[in-house]
Amino acid sequence: FQEFQRRFHLGFLPALAADWLQGPHLFQVFRSRGFLQTQIAALYSLGFASNLVFGLFSHFFVDRLGRRRSCVLFSVLCSLSCLLQLSRDFPALAAGRLLGGVGTSLLFTSFESWYVHEHLEHHDFPREWIPDTFSRVALWNGVVAVAAGAVAELLVLGGGPVTPFVAAVPFLAFSGIFAMKNWDENYGKRRSCPKTCGEGLRGLQDPPRALLGVVQALVEGVILIFIFLWTPMLEPLGIPLGIAFSGFMAASAVGSSLFRRGVMGGLRLQPL
């Protein structure tokens, strides 16, 4: 089991590292190209919109294509997205944001789906062991995110705001090649897309689920607004963006730890 965990972590954590490297200086990349803040907002919105649209049927797509192939596809799409940030043309940067949004959706569906299927169906490990793997992922993800902010800041000092995007490509390549060589392929149940989407829509008829969806949407909306605004707010103050990003990620890791202690510790808080 520990060997299986190790193989999963070696494929997943580099992908997360590549994703975090792109976080601190995206706004700076666009501004260095001479775009207005309204144009930058449009580029951000393209990424968010492609994530939203593809996310509606990403599970269906991943189950059909294959979870391992989807992980490799994530690496390819996000590598292209990073390389397109080298361009100074608005259409190329827009294409990069579209690919990045699709890649982000694959990142948070294909890897975990692959692991759960292999854990239960291929290796027949106890279901109770799954939280152990993902708690380790959460811990290391926090460490990787904090480190990525500091590394991105060093890279920017040496080569400009686009350098972290170039540095993310080797991590993406390693993740995709490692998954291709060391993971088995698996698939989900073959169901039609309209049927799957219909089941999801029918689930919204349950008032508690609908309320939870509304609350989650509002929280995500606030986070997306924050993602766009934090750079132009902090940059005039002379605060290094990579270090500020590391601080955000450290605070997020602390919050996740407090949540786990509140739910599983003596407080026995009940999550929604």
N, C-alpha and C positions, 0 to 999 in steps of 0.2 A: 504493500500500500504506500509506503513512504517513497519507494522508487517511482510509482505512478504519480504521486503528488509532485515529486521533483521534476518529472518530465512535463507536467502541466505548467508548473511555475516557470520553467525555463522557456516555454513558448509564450506564455501570457505576459509575464512581467516586462520583457523588452518591448512588447507592443504598448503597454501602459506607459513605459518610460518615453517612448517616441511621442505618444499623445501629449504627455505633460510638457515635453520640451517645446512644443508649439504654443503653449499657453501664454507665457509672459509678454511676448513681443509682437504678437500678430498686429495689433493696432499700429505699432511703430513701423512695421513693414509697409503698411498701406500709406501711412502719412509720409514716409520717406519717398514714396513714389509721386508725391505731390497731389494726392486726392483730397477733396474736401470732406468734412466730417459727414455730410449727408451721403456722399459716395461710399465712404467707409461703412456707414450704417447699412447701406444697400448690400455691400459685400458680406457683412455679418449676417444679415437677414437671409441671404441666399443659402448660406451654410445651415442656418437654423431650419429653413424651409425644406431643404433637401433631406435633412435628418428626419423632420416630421413626416414628409410624404413617404419616404422609403420605410420609415418605422412602422407604418400602417400594415405593411405586408412583409416585413423583414423576416419574421419567424417562418412564414410560409416559404419564402425564397430560400432561407438557410436550410430548412428541412428538405426541400427538393434538390437543391444543388449539392448538398452534403456539408456537414459542419466543418470538416477539415478544409475542404476547398474554399469555404466561406472565410475561414481564418486567413488562408493564403490570399484570397481576393482582397481582404481588408488591407494586407500589407502592400499589395500592388497599388490599390487605389490611393491609399494615404501617401505612398512614396511619390506617385504622380502629383498629388496635391501639394506636397512639400516642394517638389522641383518647380512647379508652376509659380510658386511664390518668388522665384528668381526673375520672373518677367516684370516688365513695367507697363504692360498693356492691360487695360481694364477687363476685356473679355477673357484673357488667359487667367487673370486672378479670379474672375468670377467662376470659371470652369474649375479652378482649384478649390474654391469654397464648396461648389456643388459636390465634387468628389470627396472632399473632406467630410461633408455632412453624411454622405452615404457610408463612408468608412467608419465614422463614429458609431453609426447605428449597428454596423456589423460587429464592431469591437465589443459592444455590450449585449450582443445576442449570441453570436456564433461560438465564442470561446467557452462561455458557461454552459451552453447547450451541449457542446461536444463533451465537456467534462462529466456532466450529470449522466449522459447516456453511457459513456464508457464506465463510469463508476458502478452503475446499477446493472446494465445489461451485459457488458463484456466481462468485467471482472467479478461481478456479483458481490461487491463489498456491501456492508450494512449501510442503509440509508442514513443512520445516525452519524456516520463519519463525514458526511458531506459538509456540515457546518465547520468542521475543523479545517478543511482545505480552504474554504472561503474566508474564514477568520484570519488565516495566515496570509491570504491574498490581500485582505484589507489592511493588515499591519504593514506588509511590505509595500503595498501601493502608497500608503502614507509616506513611508521613508523615501521611496522613489520620487514621489511628487515634490517633496521638500528639496531633495538633492537636485532634481531637474531644474528647479528655479535658480539655484545657485550656479549650476553648470551653464545654464542659458545666459546668465548675466556675464559670466567670464567669457563666453563665446562672443557675445555682443561687443564687449570691450575690445576684443581682438579683431573682429571681422564685420561688425555691423549687425543690424537686427534680423537679417535673413539667415545668418549663420546657424542658429539653432534648428532651423527647418532642414538645412542640409545635413546637420549632425544627426537628425532623427532618422534619416534614410537607412544607415547601417543597422540601427536597431530594428527597423521594420523588416529589412532583408533577413536579418538573423531569425526573427520570429517566424516569418513565412517559410524559410528553408528548414528550420528546425521542425516545425509542424509537419511539413511535407515528408521529411525523412523519418520522423520518430513517432508520429501519431497515426492510428488507424482511422479509416473513414467510417462515418456513421450517418444515418439519415433519420428523419422524423417520419411520422405517419403521413401517408399520402392522402391529403384532404384538399378539396377544391378551395381556392381563395375566397370566392363569394360565401361559401358555407362557413369558413373560419371567421371572416369579417362579420357575418350575420350573427354568429354566436357571441362575438364581442359586443356588438350593438345591443343584443338582447340582454346582456349582462348589465347594461346601464339602466335597465328598467327597475333594477333593485335599488331603492333609495339610498341605503348606506354606501353601495358601490359608486353610485352617481355622485354622492357628496364627497367621497374620498377622491374621485377623479377631479372634481372641481377644485378641491383644496390643493391637490398635487399640481394641477395646472397653474394655479395662482403662485405657488411656491416656485415652480420652474420659471414662470414668467419674470418674477423678481430676480431670480438668479441670472437669467439671460440679459436683463437690463443692466445688472451689476457687471457682468462680463464685458459689456460694451463700454461702460462709463468709467470703470476704475482707472484705466490707463490715462485718459485725458485729465482726470481729476488729480492723480498723484504725480504725473510727470513734471508739471510746472513747479512742484515743490522740491524737485531734485532727488526724489527718493528712487533708488535703483529698482527697476521694475521686477527683475528676477528675484531680488531679496524680498520685496513686498509679496510676490507670488508665493515664495517659500513660506512666508508668515501666514498667508491665507491657508495654505495646505496644512501647515502645522496645526492651526486652529481647527481645521476640519477634522484632522486625525484625533485631536483631543475630544472634539464633540462626539465622534463615533465611539471612542473609548468610554466616555461618560454614558452614552446611550446603552452600550452593551452592559455596563455595570448597573445601570438603572433597571434594565429589563431582567438581567440574570442574577444580579446581586441581591443585597438585603432589601432594597426599596421595592422590588417586584412591580415596577411600573408596567403597564399594559400598552404595547404598541398598537396602533390602529390596524 
